[in-house]
Each structure stands twice: as structure tokens, then as C-alpha cells.
Amino acid sequence: MYSKSSQYARSLIEASLDPFVTISAEGKITDVNEASVKVTGELREKLIGTDFSDYFTEPERAREGYKQVFEKGFVSDYPLTIHHKNGTLTDVLYNASVYKDDEGNVLGVFAAARDVTHQKAAEEKIRQSEEKFKSIFDRSLAAVLVADDKGNYLSANKAAGELLGYSVNELLQMNVGDLKTTEKPGAAKRFEAYMSSGEETGEFDFITKRGEHKFAQYQATRIKADFNLSILMDITVQKQSSQYARSLIEASLDPLVTISLEGKITDVNEASVKVTGETKEKLIGTDFSDYFTEPEKAREGYKQVFEKGFVSDYPLTIHHKNGTLTDVLYNASVYKDDNENVLGVFAAARDVTTNKRITEELKEARVVADLATTAAEDAKALAERALHSKQQFLSNMSHEIRTPMNAIIGFTKVLLKTVLASNQKEYLDAIKTSGDGLLVLINDILDLAKVDSGKMTFEQLPFKMNLSVSALIQVFDLKITEKNLQLITEYDNRIPAVLEGDAGRLNQILLNLLSNAIKFTEKGKITIAVRLLNENKDTATIEFAITDTGTGIPHDKLKSIFDNFNQATSSTARLFGGSGLGLAICKQLVEKQGGNIFVKSKIDEGSTFSFTLTFQKSKEENKHENEGVELDKENNVVKVLLVEDIALNQLLMKIILEDFKFKYDIADNGKIAIEKMQTETYDIVLMDLQMPVMNGFEATEYIRNTLKSQIPIIALTADVTTVDLEKCKAAGMNDYVSKPLDERILYTKMVELLKLEI
């Protein structure tokens, strides 16, 4: 009896087309089928024992539906969304019902899901190949009890104790009448009846010591008057399996039917009743093929089940007694006993009548989709052309503005190194400050363009955090002194000595924030705090905070303070200047590196701008520290080829190279540079990018590909957009320096490349 019921349940699951799941009263999954495995992407072993609500996008809503099952006994068409571990979402309608023991006690919930994801439902194959139903117990153990003629237990084995819930010693102190049962007249009366016959076989229900309600199949034999032997076999599983199978059938949204070896219907669910229009009583016992428009084809499919063990997606048409036709795809498989003897067939049908309508709608939808795709592609192409035009404009403007700025700032630096009258130095300092301010504005605009185009990149190089912060403070030392402000630095010494990241971008963020703090603070103090938030063996997360005692920001402006071109009030720009881009750039630079930026402020009390960034730890010493790289100028003769078309820039570079103690030749364009390289020997080339006749890219490609020279080439570019920097690398240039030139950076990069050659 047990094996047939268990096999029946396994075949029932095997033929199921929908995800099925059984859930304990505590909400834990106790069994699933293959369709459940597929829709979640989790192994069956992973699913069993976990909370059923974990696999929905709305767990709380799933639990609410589960609660309704216990309140009403069932739920129908309950909408939920299952999430697959790969991110795929499946919309489903759930039907669920409780299953109970013979006394009406709820044992758990059985639920079935129908995939209703619209177009996919029409095109996907019906899911099948269900997991074999796992037996609740691997085997049942026989319990042996011996009682005297008064029903007192004389002996019992361990299995008897496990079955009844008592220890063997406890059983030996008990009488048959002590066993609790729901039966009438009870165990004692049953024993008296047995004593009159001396032989009895049957079923017996009892309550264990732990309060569990169980069933046993027993055989009692009188060996002699005071020696009555009883053998009990636990059949609780079989009893509950019957209830389980019934709940499984009724919860299904598809017609389910079991068929005998002779082709007669042995069981059906409510869905079968609806699709045929016949009652269960009328259906059971009739030939299954009678309910199809092509009975012979149905019998042929049934024959194939026995030949192959199953059929998949077998097309048939069911006729309702009112004349309605339903197109279905049948899945069927045989179910067997423990000895592999076939007992019958379990079949499930999927209604595909609406597929034709959906297919036609899909065709129409595809036409609309194609038109929409074409329009979207046109819009995308237009947007890409606009972005390219924007990038080209910024590239041109960068070059046009930076070229004269290079001369202005460069010659200002040169003059500042000469002997000057006090008023002359004051005027030159003013020119340099104005030039530096204009350069910051240009950089902000270009950085914003890089972010918008998705071209912003970040280096991962070793650097020392304490040196970066110290160098930054030195930049503002004079300005802070002029405004008579107090500068407080709080540096956490737990921060690792060497980190990996983009030190330049970090300085840019801090430069903007510290510059703002000084600009908006007329009295009081500015505090720079650098703190270690958390650390593991690979990374360190650091918080940077700059606090001032300045004018503060109105509360209603805090949310928009990081927007492009935004300033606290219209009077801010008039009083303090600025483009309103600095904070927008800071936000982008922080968030693009995975960090967060915050602001707190009170009017007339000051503001605190803070941000967090995570850096990789590094044991490698950074190569670019503030002390720079030194070359022995006396013992090394370096000859430089300067390729530059603008006279002012040529003059500036002459002064810089002479200060480096380097020899040099000048070429007005790339063509002249190539001609010189064919007759002269040089150690390094400084190559401008935009020149007449032959530009820097063309000249570099010719040097690499035609002259086959590996001479170090540094690009001198007034255009620092990402596009041109990528082109520099692609053309074969070793490095680049942006205009206006910082001679320290130029010197360091030249020496590093020359060291490889000298």
C-alpha cells in the first residue's frame, strides 16, 4: 500500500507542468519539483529547508498570501513574482491549499504556480521533467511487542519505542490499554476482542507520548495464553500521502488525470471537470479517449507512454459537453511500484487555445516594435552625432584657450624667477593667480564633459596619503595667512602609509572643497580631517571632511548644491565669483570611484563637506613623490627635439629646456621633425599635437611605423579630453603633459623616460 501511494505521488509530480512546492506550517519548503528548481535557479537541496518567501521579489506579500491559505484553506490566482538567481523575473499566479490528516489537522500547504509572463508564456515550451518525489521516509521499521493475557507488555524492541514515542523501559511498565487512541472503543476493548479470536490483522491509530497522531498496520498472534506477539508497521506516511496527493491534484491549474493500464480514468481534479463539463463521478471509470475529438490519436499517444515511459507536448483537443473545444498539449508518464511494475499513467494538459491569438498579437507587436526600434536607432544616432560634435567643440576650445594660457602662465613663472621690484612682483602674482583661476574653470568644464560622455577614467597608482594632504595645504598656506584664518589639520595615523588610487583626482576634490571653504570664510577657522573609517587586509576606507566657520548654506539649497552651475544664492556669484561647477565635479569624481559625498551647514555658522573613498592597500612605494626625480645634469648630455608650431610656445620651451640644461632643436611641424630625425640623433621628442602640414599623431605614427624608432615621445597637448589622450597612446606616444605646462611634471616625466635609455 505504501509503495503504490508513494509511486503515485512521484508520478504526479513528474508529469506536472508548473512549479509545485510543499511548505510546512512554519513556512519552510519541504519539497519542490524540477520546475521550481528551474524558475529559481537554485538546487533542490538548497531550496528545501529555506523560507519559501525568499524567492519572491515581494517576500512580505508572499507571506501575506501564505497567511490567507490558513485563514481560508486556500488561495486562488494570487499574483507574485519569482526571482531567478541570475536576475530573471517570472510573473506567476499562485493557487494553494492546506493538506490535513484524517482528523482535520493542518499538516502544511501545497502550492502551484502558473507562469503568466505575457509573450514568453506563448513561446516557451511547457516545463516538464519534474523531480521525482522524494519519499518522506526511506523505509519504515517493524515494531515488535509481547504482552501477557491481561495486556501487560512483557518485552519490546527499540523500533517499538521509536514508533510509540516511549523508551523500552517505559513500555515494560505499561498495558495495552495505556496507549492513547482516537478510536472507539479504544485499545483495551480492541485487545479484549483479539483475546477471543487469538489472531487479528488491521490498522490502528494512536497518539505517541509526544502527542503525535500516527497510524500502524499490525498483525497480532497468540503464541500461548500469556505470550501474545504483535508486529506493527508505521503507515503514517501512507495515510498522509493520500491527503498529500489529493491536495496536489486540487491545487493544479491544469487538468490532471490518472489512467489505469486498461485506459480507464481512476482520478481527476477540478480542472478536468471544468474542461470536460462532466462531474468527477461521471469521469471516473470511463475511457480517457472518449473526451478528445480524435480518440484514436489519444490512444496512440497513450501507447507511446508505455513504449517510452513518457510523452511530451502531445497535441490533442478536448471537447466540452456543451461543444466548446480546448486545444491542449499533454505531458504524461508512467508510475510504478517499488519493483518497477507499471501501475498506470499520470497525465497533465496545458491549455494552448489562446496561443494562436497571442501569436497573431505578437506578429502585430513585432511590426510596431520594429518601427519603434528604427526610430530609437535614429534617435541614438542623432544623440551620438551630437555627443561627437560636443566632444569636438570642447577639444577645439580646449586647444584654443590653453595655447595662449600656456604662454601667459609660462612666461609669468619665468618672470617671477627674475629680480623684480616689489610692485612688479605683486602685478605678476596677480596675473598668475588670475591665470590659475581661469585654468581651474577650464578644467571643471572639461571634466564635466568627460563625465557626461562616460569617458572619465581613474588611475590606480601607489601614493602616500600624508604627502598628498601636506602638499595640498601648502598650496593654500599664503591665502589662509592673508585672510588671518586658523587652519587645523586632523590626520589619522592609522591610515596605511602607501595606498593605490588616483591621487590627482583626490587632490582635485580636496582642492575644490578647500578653495570653497577659504573663499566663503572671512573669520574663524578651517579644519581638514582625514580619518580611517574601516580597514581589511586588502582595502582601507577613508573619510575626508573640510569644516569652515563661513557664511553657511540655506537649508532649502542643500539638496541642489551639487548640481551643475548651481550656487547657494544669486548673490553668491556676485560676491565670491565662481562657475558653480566645482561641487558638481566633486560629486561626480567621488561617486564614479564608488564613494559618497555629504554636506551639513547652518547659516552664519559654517559648513562641513565630507566624502568617503575606498583605496587598495599597497606595499609598493609610489614613484611620483613631491621631491621629484633628479638627473645628473653635469654628466648627462640630453638632446631634445621640440616639435611646436607657435612662436610664443617655442620661446617658452627654449627657456624651460635651457633651465633643465638640455640641448634642443626646434621643428615647426611633424614633417620637419621627421626630416631632422633622419639626419640628427636625439634622446627624446616633445611633440605638440595640433600643427599644420603634419600633426603630432601623424608624425608619431611615421616615427614608430616607418622609421622603426623607439625614441621616447611626450605629447604636449592643449586638449586634455579623454579622446585625445587615448589617441596619444594608440599613436605610440609614451606619455603626455597638458598645457599650461608644469615644468616640474615635465622634467620628472622626461627624466623617467630618459633613464630607460641613458
N, C-alpha and C positions, 0 to 999 in steps of 0.2 A: 504493500500500500504506500509506503513512504517513497520508494524509488520511483514509482509511476507518477506520483504527485510532484516530486521534485523535478523529474524529467519534463513533465508537462509545463511547469513554471519556466524551466530553462528554455524550452522551445518557444514558449510565449514571448519571452524577451528576445530570443534570437530572430524572430520574424518581425519585431517591432520596427517601424519606420521613424519614430520620433524618439527624442531623448526621454528616457524614463529614469526616475530616481526614487528610492525609498528613504524616508527621513524618520529618525527616532523622535520620541516625544520631546527630547531636549534640543531638537533642531540639527542634529548631526546626521550626515549622509551615511547610510548603512549599505546601500548597494546602488550601482549605476549600470547602464548598458553602454555599448560602444558609441552610440550616437551622442551620449553625454560626454564621453571622452573627446570625441571629435569637436564638439561645439565649444568646449573649454580649453582644449589643448593640453590638459593635464592627464597624467597616467591614472588609471583606475585606482592603483594603490595610493596615489596622492589624494584623490578625491574622498575616498572612504575615510570617515572619521573627522572630516573637516566640517565647518559650519556651512550649510547649504547657501546662505545669503552672500558668502564671499565671492560668488561667481556672477553676481549681477552688478550692473552699473549703479543701481539704487538699492543697496542692502537693506536699508530701513523699510523701503516699500515691500521688498520681498518678505521681510519678517512680518509685516502687517498682513500680507496675504496669507502667510502661514497661520497667523492667529485666527483669521477668518475661517480657515478649514476646521479648526477645533470648535469654533463657535457655531458654525452651520453644518459641519460634517462634510462640506465640500466647497470648492470654488470653481467657477467656470469662466473661461476666456479671460483670465487675469493677465493683463499686459505687463511684460517685463523685458529687459534687455540683458542678454548674456554677453560677457566679455571674454573673448579668447585671449590666451596669454600673449599672442602675437599682436594684439591690439584690435583684431577684427570684432565687430559688434553684430549680434544676431538678435533681431526683434522676435519675440515669441509670445504666444498666448498659452497660459498655463491652465490645465484642468487638474484638480487634485481632490482626493477624498481620503478619509481616515479608513484604516482597516482595524478590525477588532477581533477579540477572541469570542468564543461561544457565549460568554457571559455579558458581552457588550462592552468589555473593557477596551479602550483605545490602545492599540499597540504602536501605532505610528501613522505616517502619512505616505500615500503613494501619489506621485505627481507625474504628469506627462506634458511635454511642451510641443507646440506646433510652430515651426519657423514661418513667420509672416513677413519677412523682409521682401518688399514688393517684387521687383523684377527678378531677383535671384531665385525666388520661390518657383518661378515659371521655368527657369533654365537649368537649375541644378538637378542632378539625379537624386532620386529619393534615397535617403540614407538607410543603410542596411548593415548587414553583417554584425548583428548585436553581440555583445559579450555574453558568453554562456553564464547563465545564472549560477552564482556560487552557492553551494549548499550551506544552510545555516550551521549545520554540524557535519563534520566529516563522517562520523559514524555514531550510532547510538550503542551504549553499553548495556548488557543484561544485568539486572539486579536480582540477586538470589536471597530469599528469606525462608527460614524454617520456623514454624510455630507449633505449639502443642495443641491438644484438642480444645483448650479454652481460648486459644488465640494469642497466647503469650509467646513473644518471639524468643526462640532458643539460640538462633545464630543468624548472622547477616554478613554479606561481603561488602567491600569498600564501595562498589558500584551502587549498592542499595542505599548506603549512607549518602552518596553524592546525589542520587536521584531524589530521595525523600527529604534531604536537607539536614539530616541528623548524623551524628557520629555513630560508629558501630556500637560503642558502649551505651549510648543513649537508646538505641533501638532495642538492645537487650533488656532494657528496663521497661519496655513498652508492650502494649497489647494491640492487636489489630484494630480494636475499637478506638484506640487513641489517635488514629490517623484522621485528619480533618478532610472532609469531602463536601462537595456541594450536592452530592447525590442524596436521594431519599430512597430507601430508609437509612442509608449510611453504611459505613464499613463493617460495623458489628453485625447488623442484620444480614448483610451480604455473606459474611463468614458463617453465620448460622445456617443459611441456605446451602452453602457449599458443603458443610459438615453432613448434611442429609444425603448428598449425592456423591461426595468424595472425589469429584472431578469437575473442573469448570474452566472455561476459556472465555475471555471477553475483554472489554475495555473498562478502565477505571480512572476517574478523575480525582485529584487530591490537591490539598494545599500543603506546600512544604513548610518547614519550620520558619523559613524566611518570608513566608506569606505568598510564595509564588503558586500560581494555579497551573497544574500540569496534568498531562494525560499519560496513561500507560496501558500497554497491551499485556495481558497476563495469562499465564497458564498455571493453574493450581492442581496439585496431585497429592492424594493422601497415601503416604508410603506405609504408615501404620497409624494407630489411633493417636499417638502423641507425637507424630512426626509428619507434619504437613508442609510439603515443599511448594513454594511459589516462585515463579520466574517472571520478572517484569521487564518490559522493553519500553523505553521512553518514546512515545509517539506524539509528543507535544508539537514537534516540528511539523509533522504531517497535518495535524489539526489546524495549526496556524497557517500552513501553506495553502490550505483550501481557501481560507479567508483572504490570504495574500493574493492568490491567483484571481479571485473574484474582484478584488479592488483594482488589480492590474487591468483586467478586462474593461471594467466600467469606466476607468479614468481615461482610456484611449479615445482619441478624437476620430480615429479611423475605424471602419468596420473590421472586427476581428472575429474569426470563426475557427473552431476546431472540427476536424473531419476524421471519421473512423477509416479503417482500412477498406471498408466496403463503400466509401464515398458518402456516408451519411453524416449529417451535421449533428455534432454532440454538444456544442455550446456556442453561444453568440453573445455579443454585447449590444448595448442600446443603439450604437451607431449602425449596426447591421439591421436592427429593427426599422430605423428611420429610412435607410436606403432602399429597403425592400417593401416597406409598408405592411409587413406581416408581424404578428406577435412572436415572442420567443417560443411560446408553446407550439405554435404552428410550424416554426422553422426547424426546431429540434426533431431529429428523426427523419427528415426529408432529404432527398438527394440534392447535394450542393449545386449541381449543374443546372437545376431547374430554374435558377434565378438569374440566368445570363441569356442574352439574346442569341448567343452561339454556344449551346450546350456542348456540342462536340469539341469545340475549341477549348472549352473549360476542362473537359475530361482529358484532353491531350496534355494540357498544362499540368493537371493532377498526376498524370502518368510520368511526366518529366521530373516531378518532385521525387518520386521513388527511384528513378534512374540516377539522378544526380545528387539527391539529398536536399535540393532546394531549387527554386526558380526565382529570378529577379526581374522586376519591371515587366511582368507579363500582361499585355493589354487585353482587357475584356470590357464588356458593357453590361451593367446590371439594369434590369428592368423593374421599376416600382409597379405595384399592382394597379396604380392609377394611370400607368402608361408612361410616366417620366423615365427617361434614360440617363444613366450616370456612367460616364467613361472613367475607368479606373486602371491603375497599374497594380498588379498583385505581386507580393512577395510571399513565399511560402517555404517552409522547411519541415522535415520530419522530426518527430520527437520519439525518443527510445527509452527503454528501461535500462537498468544497470548492466544488463547482459547484451546491450546493443541490439535488442529486438525492437523493430519498429512498431510503435503503438498507434500512430496516426499522423496527421498533418495539421500544422498550425499555419493559418494564412491571414495576411493583413492587406487591406486595399487602400490605395491613396486616390482620392477623387481628383482627376485631372481635367474635368469638364471645362473649367474656366481657363485652362492653359491656352486653348485656341484663341479665346478673346484677348487674353493677356499678350499672346504672341503678336496679334494684329496691332494691339495698342503699342507694343514695343517697336514694331516697324514704323508706326507713325512717330513715336517718340524719337526714334533714331534719326528720322528726317529732320525733325526740329533740332535735335542735338547737333547734327552735322552743320546746320545753318548757324547755330549758336557757337559751335567750335570755330567755324570760319570767321565769324565776327570777332570772337575772342582773340584769334590769332592775328587778325588785322589790328586790333587794339593793342596787342602785345608788341607787334612790330612797330607800331607808331610810338609806343612808350619807349621802346628800345632806341629808336632813332632820336627821340627827344633826349633820352639819357646820354646818348653818344654826343649829341650836339652840346649838351650842357657840359660834359666832360671836356670836349674840345675847346669850348669857350673858356672854361676855367684853366685849362692848360695854357692857352694863349695869353690869358690875362695874367696868370702866374709869371710867365716868362717876361711879359712886357713890364710888369710892375717891379719884379725882383731884379731885373737887369739894372735900371737906374738906382734901385735901392742898394745893390751891391757896391756901386761906385760911391754913393753918399756915405753909407756906413763904413765902407772900407777906408776911404780917404780920411774920414773923421778919426778913425782909430790911428791912422798913420800920423795925422797932425797932433793927436793927443800925446804921441810919444816924443814930440819935439819940445824945445824950450818955448814957453808961451807966457805972455803977460796974463795976470790973473783974470782980467775981463775976457781975454781971448779964450782961455780955458773954460770959463763959465759959458761963453757962447757955444763952444764946441760940445760941452757936456749937454747943453740944451738940444743941440742938433742930434746928438747920439740918442738921447732919451726919446725924442720925437720919432726918430727912425726906428728904434726898438719897439716903440708902441705901435707904429704902423705895421711892423713885421708881425707882431702878435696878432693884429687884426687879420692880416692876410692869411696867417697860419690857421686861425679859427675858421675862416670861410672855407679854406681848402679841406680841413679836417672834417667839417660838416658835410662837404660834398662826398668825401670818401665814405663816410658812414651811410649816407643816403644811397650810394651806389653799391654798397656791400663790399667795398674794396679795402676797408680798414684792416690792417694786419698788425700783429704784435710779435715782437721778438721774444725769445726765451734764452737769455744770456745771463751768466753769473754776474752779480754785482753785490756791493756792500751797502746795506741799507743805511747804516750810520753815516757813511761818507756822503751818500746822496742827500740826506737830510741836512747835513752840515753845510754842504755846498750851496743848497737852496737858501739857507738862512743868510749866508754871506752875500748873496745877490741883493738881498733887501736890507742889509745892515745899514747902509747910508741913509736910505729912505726912512727907516724906523727912527734913526738918530735925529734926522731933520724934523720929524713930527713929534719928537720928545715922547715916544711911546715906550712902554716897557715890554720886552719880548721874553716870554717864558717858554723853555723847551722841556718837555717831559718825554724822555726816551726809555723804553722798557729794555733793560739789558738782557732779558731772557730771549730776545729776538735772535735767531741764528745769525752768525757772522756773515755767511755768504748765502744768498738766495738766487733763484733763477726767475727771470721775468723781464719785462720791458721797462728798464729804468728810465728811459727817455719819456715814455708815456706817463709814468708815475710822476716824474718831475713836472711834466706839463700840467697834470691835475693839481698838484700841490702849488705850482706857480700861479695858476689861475685863482685858486682859493685864497692863498696868502696875499696876492695882489689885491683882491677884493676886500679882504679884511683890513689891509692898510689904507686902502682908498676910502672906506666908509667909517674909519675910526679916527676921530680928532683928538681924543684924550683917553688915557687909561692904559690898557694892556692888551696884548695878543698872545694867546697860548697855543703852542703847537704840541700835540700829544700823539705819540706813536706807541701803541700798546699791542702786546701779543694776546689775541683772544683765545686761540686753541692751537694745538700742535700735535702731529703724529710723526711716525718715522719718515714719512715722505714729504709732508707739506706743513706750512705754517700760515695761519690766517691772522692778518694784522688789521687793526683799526687805526685810522688816521683821523684826527679831529683838530680843527682850527677854530678857536673861540676868540671873539673880539668883544669889545665894550663899545661898539659903534652905534649907528643910528637905528639898527634893527629893521625888521621887515613886517609890514602889516599882516595880520593873520589871514586875511582873505586873499593874499598874494602868494602864500607859501606853496599852494598846490601848483601854481603856474610858473614858479620861479626858475624851473629848469627848462622851460620852453624856449624855442629859438627866438632871438631878438626881443626877449622879454626882460623888462626891468621892473623893480618894485613899484615905482610911480613914474609919471611923465616928467616930474621934476628931477628924478634921479639922473637921467641922461644930461640934463642941463647943468646940474651942479657938479656931477662927478665924471661925466663922459662915459665912453664905452659903447660897444655894439649890442650888448645883450646876448652875445654868443658864448661867452666864457663858460657859464654854468651849464648850458646845453651841451657843449663839448665835454665837460667834465662828466656829466651823466652818461653820455654815450661811451666814453672811454672806460668808465668804471663798469657799466653793465655789459659791454662787449667782452670784458675779461671775467665775467661771472660774478661780479661784486654788486654791492648795493650802496646807494648814496642817500643821505638824510640831511634835513635841516630843522633846527629849532631856533626860534627867535622871538624877542619881545621888543616892542618899540621903546627906544631910548635906553635899553639895557644891553643890547647886543645880540649876536647870532653865533650859532655853532653849526658848522658844516662838517659832517663826518662821513666817511666811507670805509668799506671793508674790501680787502682783496686777499686772495689765497695765492701763495707763491710756493714753487717747488724748492725743496732744500737742495743745496749743492755743496760738495766738498771741494770743488774746483775754484781756484782763485780767479776773480774777474780780471779780464785783460785790459779794460779801459778804466783805469782809476785816474783821479784828478791830477796825479803827479805827471801823467803823460809818459811818453816813451822817448828816450834820449838817443841820439845818434852822434857818434864821434865826428864832428864837422871838420876837424883839422886833418884827420887821416882818411876821410872818405870824400872822394870827388864824385858828386852826383850831377848828372846832366839830364835836364828836363826838357821835353818838347811840349810847349804850351800851344794848344790849338784854340784860338779865340779870335772872333772877327770884330769885336767892338774895341775901339782905341782906348777908351777910358778903362775898360776891364784889363786890357793889355798892360797899361801903365801901372794899375794897382797890383797886378800879379808880378810885374817886374820887381816892385818894391818888396813884396812879400817873399819872393824867391831869393832876392839878394839878402834879405834879413835871415833866411834859412842857410845862407852861404852855399846855395846851389847854383850851378851854371844852367843856362837855358837858351833855347832858340824859340822863336815865335812863328807860327803858321797861321795865316788869316782864314783858312778853311781846311776841310778834310783832304782835298786834292793836293794842296801844297804840303800838308803834313806827310802824306804818303810819299811824295817826291823826296822830301828831306830824309825820310827813314830809309830810302833806297841808297842814299849817299853818305849818311851820317849814322853814328851809333848813339843811342840814348838809353838811359836807365829806366825811365818812367815817362808816361804820357798823361798830361792833364787835358781832357777832351771836353770842349763845350758841345752842347747837343744841337742847338738850332743855329745853323750857319748857311750862307749862300754856297752855291756850286756843289758842295758835298757836305752833308751834315755829319754830326758825330756818330750816329748809328751806322750810316753807310761806310764811313771811314773805318770804324772799328771792325765791322764785318770783313772789309777788304784786308785789314791787317791780320786778322785771325785766319781767314779762309784762303787768301791769295798769297800774302807774304809769309804765311805759316809762322807768324811771330807770337810768342807768349809773353811779350813785354807787358808789365803791369800798366793798366789803363784805369784812371779815375775820372769819372764823369763830373763835369762842373755844370750843374743844372739849375736853372732858374724856375723849372717846372718840377714840383715835388709831388705831383699826383701819382697815385699807385700805378697808373697805366704806363707812364714813362719809366718808372723805376723797374717795372717788370721788363720793359723793352731794353733797358740798360743791361740787365742780366742776360737776357736772350741774345743780345748782340755780342756778348763776350767781355763786357767790362767787369773789372774786379771789384770796384766799389764806386761810391758816388759821394759828392759833397754838395749840399744845396747852397745856393746864393740867397742872401749875402753870406759871404764866406766867414767862417770862424777859423782863423789861421791855426789855432791850437789843434782843432779837429783835423784840418787838412794836413798839418805836419805829422800828427800821430798816425794817420792812415798811410801817408807816404812812407814813413819810416818802417811801419809794419810790413808793407809790401816789398820795400827795398831790402829788408833783412832776408827775405827769401832768395834774393838774387845776389846780394853782396857777400 
